[in-house]
Amino acid sequence: MHAAIVVAIFWALGFLTLSIALVLLGICAGAIQSDCELLSLSKEAVIAGVAALIEAASVWLVAVFIPAASRGLALRAMIVPIIIVGLIYRVVHLESWSIFEAGLLLAFQVAVGCLLASLIFGHFQAALMIVVVFGIILAVIAGIMRSL
């Protein structure tokens, strides 16, 4: 497959997971009465597009230039684009978000990505466990945030 098609697929998947994560973050912020404010839909789409492109290029670089036997270890290099995406969202939402919201957004994206991958590859028990464990973690976070 051509490299541009692979990057476009990774970009679309990154944009999809990031968009779902933003919706879930908005729902979670509303549930715990947080001051987390999202920008307009077009601005958030542009930010998500740029962030997804950074993630897609990074995944493509790991998939193309790292041998298949070492890719598990090479995924540690993905911490750099995760930090960059977190910083992008932190800077863009400087006045309305704390570092908690940016971290929660990335946690939502990872959970959504793992859930979609589990469903696509037919690991339904793993998908159910992801939903249950992440739901319990969110319930604990919401309980702590409400008590503050």
Order of alpha helices (4+ residues) and beta strands (2+ residues): alpha-alpha-alpha-alpha-alpha-alpha
